[in-house]
């Protein structure tokens, strides 16, 4: 855990130290990742965040009494598919079923 700089001089010294680290950095094998791999990892992380948002929204909707039929319609799937995918998660959050 790093200590936060306490003064302007501490901040400047820390910036100089970081700049020197960047200048002295020599990549080792495995440090570089192909752009396509990086973009794929980023897309997977974004999808996971979006899926989490959908789960929260479905749970909130069910808490307010929105039917699985309507949820399925909004998600572009059948009510049964929506309930199969999100039902157990929603139950764990305590949302109204």
GIBEL-V957001 format. One record per residue. N is the residue number from 1. RES is the residue in three letters. SS is DSSP state (@ for helix, = for strand, . for the rest). PHI is phi in radians with two decimals (999 if undefined). PSI is psi in radians with two decimals (999 if undefined). Layout:
n:N res:RES ss:SS phi:PHI psi:PSI
n:N res:RES ss:SS phi:PHI psi:PSI
//
This chain:
n:1 res:UNK ss:. phi:999 psi:2.25
n:2 res:UNK ss:. phi:-1.56 psi:2.69
n:3 res:UNK ss:. phi:-1.61 psi:2.36
n:4 res:UNK ss:. phi:-1.21 psi:2.41
n:5 res:UNK ss:. phi:-1.06 psi:2.51
n:6 res:UNK ss:. phi:-1.77 psi:-0.36
n:7 res:UNK ss:. phi:-2.40 psi:2.98
n:8 res:UNK ss:@ phi:-1.02 psi:-0.74
n:9 res:UNK ss:@ phi:-1.11 psi:-0.70
n:10 res:UNK ss:@ phi:-1.05 psi:-0.73
n:11 res:UNK ss:@ phi:-1.12 psi:-0.79
n:12 res:UNK ss:@ phi:-1.10 psi:-0.74
n:13 res:UNK ss:@ phi:-1.09 psi:-0.73
n:14 res:UNK ss:@ phi:-1.13 psi:-0.73
n:15 res:UNK ss:@ phi:-1.08 psi:-0.73
n:16 res:UNK ss:@ phi:-1.10 psi:-0.71
n:17 res:UNK ss:@ phi:-1.10 psi:-0.78
n:18 res:UNK ss:@ phi:-1.13 psi:-0.72
n:19 res:UNK ss:@ phi:-1.06 psi:-0.71
n:20 res:UNK ss:@ phi:-1.15 psi:-0.70
n:21 res:UNK ss:@ phi:-1.04 psi:-0.75
n:22 res:UNK ss:@ phi:-1.12 psi:-0.73
n:23 res:UNK ss:@ phi:-1.15 psi:-0.65
n:24 res:UNK ss:@ phi:-1.46 psi:-0.18
n:25 res:UNK ss:. phi:-1.12 psi:2.27
n:26 res:UNK ss:. phi:-2.14 psi:2.02
n:27 res:UNK ss:. phi:-1.10 psi:2.49
n:28 res:UNK ss:. phi:-1.90 psi:2.91
n:29 res:UNK ss:. phi:-1.02 psi:2.31
n:30 res:UNK ss:. phi:1.68 psi:-0.21
n:31 res:UNK ss:. phi:-1.25 psi:-0.64
n:32 res:UNK ss:. phi:-1.54 psi:2.41
n:33 res:UNK ss:. phi:-2.07 psi:2.34
n:34 res:UNK ss:. phi:-1.02 psi:2.52
n:35 res:UNK ss:@ phi:-0.95 psi:-0.72
n:36 res:UNK ss:@ phi:-1.10 psi:-0.67
n:37 res:UNK ss:@ phi:-1.18 psi:-0.75
n:38 res:UNK ss:@ phi:-1.04 psi:-0.81
n:39 res:UNK ss:@ phi:-1.12 psi:-0.66
n:40 res:UNK ss:@ phi:-1.12 psi:-0.78
n:41 res:UNK ss:@ phi:-1.06 psi:-0.73
n:42 res:UNK ss:@ phi:-1.08 psi:-0.73
n:43 res:UNK ss:@ phi:-1.13 psi:-0.69
n:44 res:UNK ss:@ phi:-1.13 psi:-0.73
n:45 res:UNK ss:@ phi:-1.13 psi:-0.71
n:46 res:UNK ss:@ phi:-1.12 psi:-0.73
n:47 res:UNK ss:@ phi:-1.09 psi:-0.71
n:48 res:UNK ss:@ phi:-1.10 psi:-0.71
n:49 res:UNK ss:@ phi:-1.12 psi:-0.77
n:50 res:UNK ss:@ phi:-1.11 psi:-0.71
n:51 res:UNK ss:@ phi:-1.10 psi:-0.68
n:52 res:UNK ss:@ phi:-1.08 psi:-0.69
n:53 res:UNK ss:@ phi:-1.13 psi:-0.68
n:54 res:UNK ss:@ phi:-1.14 psi:-0.77
n:55 res:UNK ss:@ phi:-1.02 psi:-0.81
n:56 res:UNK ss:@ phi:-1.08 psi:-0.72
n:57 res:UNK ss:@ phi:-1.19 psi:-0.70
n:58 res:UNK ss:@ phi:-1.12 psi:-0.78
n:59 res:UNK ss:@ phi:-1.05 psi:-0.76
n:60 res:UNK ss:@ phi:-1.13 psi:-0.71
n:61 res:UNK ss:@ phi:-1.11 psi:-0.78
n:62 res:UNK ss:@ phi:-1.13 psi:-0.66
n:63 res:UNK ss:@ phi:-1.04 psi:-0.60
n:64 res:UNK ss:. phi:-1.54 psi:0.09
n:65 res:UNK ss:. phi:1.54 psi:0.21
n:66 res:UNK ss:. phi:-1.16 psi:2.34
n:67 res:UNK ss:. phi:-1.31 psi:2.75
n:68 res:UNK ss:@ phi:-1.12 psi:-0.53
n:69 res:UNK ss:@ phi:-1.07 psi:-0.83
n:70 res:UNK ss:@ phi:-1.19 psi:-0.72
n:71 res:UNK ss:@ phi:-1.07 psi:-0.79
n:72 res:UNK ss:@ phi:-1.04 psi:-0.73
n:73 res:UNK ss:@ phi:-1.07 psi:-0.80
n:74 res:UNK ss:@ phi:-1.12 psi:-0.69
n:75 res:UNK ss:@ phi:-1.36 psi:-0.19
n:76 res:UNK ss:. phi:1.38 psi:0.57
n:77 res:UNK ss:. phi:-2.48 psi:-3.13
n:78 res:UNK ss:. phi:-1.40 psi:2.78
n:79 res:UNK ss:@ phi:-1.03 psi:-0.68
n:80 res:UNK ss:@ phi:-1.14 psi:-0.74
n:81 res:UNK ss:@ phi:-1.12 psi:-0.72
n:82 res:UNK ss:@ phi:-1.10 psi:-0.78
n:83 res:UNK ss:@ phi:-1.17 psi:-0.69
n:84 res:UNK ss:@ phi:-1.10 psi:-0.71
n:85 res:UNK ss:@ phi:-1.30 psi:-0.72
n:86 res:UNK ss:@ phi:-1.97 psi:-0.20
n:87 res:UNK ss:@ phi:-0.99 psi:-0.87
n:88 res:UNK ss:@ phi:-1.11 psi:-0.70
n:89 res:UNK ss:@ phi:-1.13 psi:-0.76
n:90 res:UNK ss:@ phi:-1.12 psi:-0.71
n:91 res:UNK ss:@ phi:-1.03 psi:-0.71
n:92 res:UNK ss:@ phi:-1.16 psi:-0.47
n:93 res:UNK ss:@ phi:-1.45 psi:-0.17
n:94 res:UNK ss:. phi:1.50 psi:0.25
n:95 res:UNK ss:. phi:-1.21 psi:2.67
n:96 res:UNK ss:. phi:-1.14 psi:2.29
n:97 res:UNK ss:. phi:-1.90 psi:999
//
